[in-house]
Amino acid sequence: EIRAHKAKLNCGITIPNLGFGTYSFGNDRDITELAIQMALKIGYMHFDTAKIYGSEPAVGTALREVILDASVERSDIFVMSKLWRSDHHDPFQSQQSALKQTLKNLKMEYVDVYLVHWPVKLKPWVACAIPKEDEFEPLDLETTGSGMEKCLEMGLCRGIGVSNFSCRKIQQLLNFASVPPVINQVELHPVWRQTKLRQFCGGLGIHVSAYSSHEAPGDWWGSSRSNAVVENPTIQSIALKHSNPCSANKLERHFLQPRDANGHYSLR
């Protein structure tokens, strides 16, 4: 069932709707590799990582093993990574260098989609997730967009997109972009439905990918610091009604069967 749900992106490639995120594993390579192996066994083919997660090398090792032993083809796997906020500088060098390092970490020749992780720019040497106030710089979306498009032209990725972008930021990008984003990945769950953003992206053919679908407790950018989504009385009652005490399963079904006319969703 995991492999059955797919969507076609505006660049023509297909994305499995249910993705396996690797943020929480961080630099623990053994756990990450084991988790990827188990995910593949139960049918996951969409893997999400990022430079800041620290999980790219382990994701690459685990996927390379199954490709080398002919368990799956590279073309069967969908891999997505992200441009970090300190890599927004020279449009013809920074993004390419960052993506080339990501590809080296992943032991791959390309990623399926490369995202701008946040519409925020940091000074080049800043590597932490929570920067200091004096480490921010003004973001030039046109420069960033040009660099991303160059990565696409070079064949380093099959599609480019964004993450954590508002309607306004997407419109700003579209004012000068030659290639529209294929994905906007945002926090999305029943407590934070992102209705306006979903409608806006759907109207433009931009696929909305949900992260933290069980919400983001403990994440400094998240909408909640508790288990308000999973423990929501309505969600729990729906789970019990269907003889399934696991509210998380119902949250996944909520996104795989959207009640939106556009239906531009995937779940990470």
C-alpha positions in Angstrom: 0.0 0.0 0.0 2.9 2.4 0.7 4.1 2.1 -2.9 0.6 2.5 -4.3 0.2 6.3 -3.6 2.0 8.5 -6.1 1.7 12.0 -7.6 3.1 13.5 -10.7 5.1 16.7 -10.3 4.9 19.7 -12.6 8.3 18.7 -14.1 7.0 15.4 -15.2 8.6 13.1 -12.6 6.6 10.9 -10.1 6.9 11.2 -6.3 5.7 8.5 -3.9 3.3 10.2 -1.6 4.5 8.5 1.6 8.1 9.5 2.4 10.6 8.5 5.1 12.1 11.4 6.9 15.6 11.2 8.4 15.7 14.4 10.5 15.4 12.8 13.9 18.4 10.4 13.3 21.0 13.1 13.0 24.6 11.8 12.9 23.8 8.3 14.3 24.8 6.4 11.2 24.1 2.9 12.5 20.5 3.7 13.5 19.9 5.7 10.3 21.2 2.8 8.1 19.1 0.3 10.0 16.0 2.5 9.8 16.5 2.9 6.0 16.9 -0.8 5.5 13.7 -1.5 7.5 11.8 1.2 5.6 12.8 -0.4 2.3 11.5 -3.8 3.4 8.1 -2.4 4.2 7.8 -0.6 0.9 9.2 3.0 1.3 10.8 4.3 -1.8 10.8 8.1 -1.0 13.6 9.3 1.4 14.0 12.8 2.7 17.2 14.2 4.0 19.1 17.5 4.3 22.6 18.9 4.9 21.6 20.2 8.3 20.2 16.8 9.4 23.6 15.2 9.3 22.0 12.0 7.9 23.0 12.2 4.2 26.1 9.9 4.5 24.1 7.1 6.3 21.2 7.5 3.9 23.6 7.2 1.0 25.3 4.1 2.4 22.0 2.3 3.1 20.6 3.0 -0.3 23.8 2.2 -2.1 23.8 -1.3 -0.6 20.4 -2.2 -1.9 21.2 -0.7 -5.3 24.5 -2.7 -5.5 22.9 -6.0 -4.6 20.2 -5.3 -7.2 17.3 -5.3 -4.7 16.1 -2.0 -6.3 17.1 0.2 -9.1 18.2 3.8 -8.5 15.4 4.9 -10.7 12.9 3.2 -8.3 14.0 5.4 -5.4 13.0 9.0 -4.8 15.6 11.0 -2.9 15.1 14.6 -1.8 17.6 16.9 0.0 17.9 20.6 0.8 20.0 23.7 0.4 21.0 25.0 3.8 20.6 28.7 4.8 24.3 29.4 4.7 24.7 28.2 1.1 22.7 31.1 -0.6 25.6 33.2 -1.7 27.3 33.0 -5.2 24.5 31.7 -7.5 27.0 29.9 -9.7 29.1 28.4 -6.9 27.5 28.1 -3.5 24.4 26.0 -4.5 26.4 23.8 -6.9 29.1 23.2 -4.3 26.5 22.4 -1.6 24.6 20.0 -3.9 27.8 18.4 -5.1 28.7 17.8 -1.4 25.3 16.4 -0.8 25.7 14.0 -3.8 29.1 12.9 -2.5 27.5 12.2 0.9 24.7 10.3 -0.7 27.1 8.5 -3.1 24.7 9.4 -6.0 25.0 11.2 -9.3 21.8 13.2 -8.7 18.9 13.8 -6.3 15.4 13.6 -7.5 14.4 17.0 -6.0 16.5 19.7 -4.4 14.8 22.1 -2.1 15.6 25.6 -0.7 15.3 24.6 3.0 14.2 28.0 4.3 13.6 31.4 2.7 16.4 32.7 5.0 20.0 33.5 4.4 22.8 33.1 6.9 26.5 34.1 6.8 28.6 31.5 5.0 30.3 30.0 8.0 27.1 29.5 10.1 26.3 25.8 10.4 24.0 25.7 13.4 20.2 25.2 13.2 19.5 28.1 15.6 21.7 31.1 14.6 22.4 34.3 16.5 20.8 37.5 15.5 23.9 38.9 13.9 24.4 35.8 11.7 21.5 36.6 9.4 21.8 38.3 6.0 19.2 39.8 3.6 18.0 37.0 1.2 18.1 37.7 -2.5 15.6 35.1 -3.8 16.5 35.9 -7.4 20.2 35.0 -6.7 19.1 31.8 -4.9 16.7 30.9 -7.6 19.3 31.3 -10.3 21.7 29.0 -8.5 19.0 26.4 -8.1 18.1 26.5 -11.8 21.8 26.1 -12.6 21.9 22.9 -10.5 19.0 21.7 -12.5 20.6 22.6 -15.9 23.8 20.7 -14.8 21.8 17.5 -14.2 22.6 17.5 -10.4 18.9 17.1 -9.7 15.7 16.3 -11.6 13.5 19.0 -10.0 13.9 22.0 -7.8 11.6 23.2 -5.1 11.2 25.1 -1.8 10.4 24.4 1.8 8.8 26.6 4.5 7.8 29.1 1.9 4.7 31.3 2.4 2.4 32.3 -0.5 4.1 35.7 -0.6 7.6 34.2 -0.8 6.5 31.8 -3.6 5.0 34.7 -5.5 8.3 36.7 -5.1 10.2 33.7 -6.5 7.8 33.3 -9.4 8.3 36.9 -10.4 11.7 36.1 -11.9 12.0 32.3 -11.9 12.4 30.6 -15.2 11.5 27.2 -13.6 8.7 27.1 -11.1 9.2 25.0 -7.9 7.8 21.5 -8.1 7.3 21.1 -4.3 6.7 23.3 -1.3 7.5 21.2 1.8 5.8 22.6 5.0 4.7 21.5 8.4 1.1 20.3 7.9 -1.3 18.4 10.1 -4.9 18.7 11.3 -4.0 21.4 13.9 -2.1 23.4 11.3 -4.0 22.8 8.0 -2.3 25.4 5.9 -5.5 25.9 3.9 -4.6 29.1 2.1 -1.1 27.9 1.2 -2.5 24.6 -0.1 -5.0 26.3 -2.3 -2.4 28.8 -3.5 0.1 26.1 -4.4 -2.5 23.8 -5.9 -3.6 26.6 -8.2 0.0 26.9 -9.5 0.6 23.1 -9.8 3.0 23.1 -6.9 3.0 19.9 -5.0 2.6 20.4 -1.2 4.7 17.9 0.9 3.9 17.6 4.6 6.5 17.2 7.2 5.9 16.7 11.0 2.4 15.3 10.1 2.2 14.1 13.7 3.2 17.7 14.6 6.7 19.0 15.6 7.1 18.8 19.4 10.6 19.8 20.3 11.4 21.5 17.0 12.2 25.1 17.6 10.2 26.2 14.5 7.2 23.8 15.1 3.7 24.9 15.9 3.5 22.9 19.1 5.6 21.6 21.9 3.3 18.8 23.0 1.5 15.8 21.5 -1.6 18.0 20.7 -2.2 16.3 17.3 -1.8 12.7 18.2 -3.6 13.1 21.5 -6.4 15.3 20.0 -9.7 13.9 21.2 -11.3 13.9 17.8 -8.4 12.1 16.1 -8.3 9.6 19.0 -12.0 8.9 18.7 -11.7 8.4 14.9 -8.9 5.9 15.5 -10.9 4.0 18.1 -14.0 4.0 15.9 -12.0 2.1 13.3 -10.5 -0.3 15.9 -7.1 1.2 15.6 -5.7 2.8 18.8 -2.9 4.4 16.8 -3.8 8.0 16.0 -0.7 8.4 13.9 -2.1 5.9 11.4 -5.2 8.0 11.0 -3.1 11.1 10.5 -1.3 9.4 7.6 -4.6 8.4 6.0 -5.8 12.0 6.5 -3.0 13.2 4.1 -3.1 10.2 1.7 -6.9 10.8 1.1 -7.0 14.6 1.1 -10.4 16.5 1.0 -9.0 19.1 -1.4 -10.0 19.5 -5.0 -6.4 19.9 -6.1 -5.0 16.9 -4.1 -1.4 18.2 -4.2 -0.1 16.4 -1.2 2.6 14.1 0.0 3.5 13.0 3.5 7.0 12.8 5.0 
